[in-house]
């Protein structure tokens, strides 16, 4: 289940913005780290979600085209 929870960009960015407002001295660290990790996880998140679904038997290992 852990791999399937990676794509959570909106929540992470929203929490980073709130944290940077409450901790302005850490704003220069919080925002770049959160944005960078969000980009990475948004790129690999769908792949890892697919792998997680295949691992539990809920996904397909091949792509089918047509009816």
C-alpha positions as CSV (number, residue, x, y, z in Angstrom):
1,X,0.0,0.0,0.0
2,X,2.9,2.4,0.7
3,X,3.9,2.7,-3.0
4,X,0.4,3.5,-4.0
5,X,0.3,6.6,-1.7
6,X,3.2,8.4,-3.3
7,X,1.3,10.8,-5.6
8,X,0.0,13.3,-3.1
9,X,1.3,16.6,-4.5
10,X,-1.6,18.9,-3.5
11,X,-1.5,18.0,0.1
12,X,2.3,18.3,0.3
13,X,2.4,21.7,-1.4
14,X,-0.4,23.0,0.8
15,X,1.2,21.9,4.0
16,X,4.6,23.3,2.8
17,X,2.9,26.7,2.2
18,X,1.3,26.6,5.7
19,X,4.5,25.6,7.3
20,X,6.5,28.3,5.5
21,X,4.0,30.9,6.8
22,X,4.2,29.7,10.4
23,X,8.0,29.2,10.2
24,X,9.3,32.0,8.0
25,X,12.9,31.4,9.0
26,X,12.7,27.9,7.4
27,X,10.9,29.0,4.2
28,X,14.1,28.9,2.2
29,X,14.4,25.2,3.0
30,X,10.8,24.0,3.2
31,X,9.6,25.1,-0.2
32,X,12.5,24.0,-2.4
33,X,12.7,20.6,-0.7
34,X,8.9,20.1,-0.9
35,X,8.7,21.2,-4.6
36,X,11.7,19.1,-5.6
37,X,10.4,16.0,-3.9
38,X,6.9,16.5,-5.3
39,X,8.2,16.7,-8.8
40,X,10.2,13.4,-8.3
41,X,7.3,11.6,-6.7
42,X,4.8,12.8,-9.3
43,X,7.1,11.3,-12.0
44,X,7.6,8.0,-10.3
45,X,4.3,7.8,-8.5
46,X,2.2,6.4,-11.3
47,X,4.8,3.7,-12.1
48,X,5.0,2.6,-8.5
49,X,1.2,2.6,-8.2
50,X,1.0,0.3,-11.2
51,X,3.6,-2.0,-9.7
52,X,1.7,-2.1,-6.4
53,X,-1.5,-3.0,-8.2
54,X,0.2,-5.8,-10.2
55,X,1.8,-7.1,-7.0
56,X,-1.5,-7.5,-5.2
57,X,-3.2,-9.0,-8.3
58,X,-5.4,-6.0,-9.2
59,X,-3.5,-4.8,-12.2
60,X,-2.7,-6.0,-15.7
61,X,0.9,-6.8,-16.8
62,X,0.1,-6.0,-20.4
63,X,-1.7,-3.2,-22.3
64,X,-4.7,-4.3,-24.3
65,X,-6.0,-2.2,-27.1
66,X,-9.5,-2.5,-28.4
67,X,-12.6,-4.3,-27.1
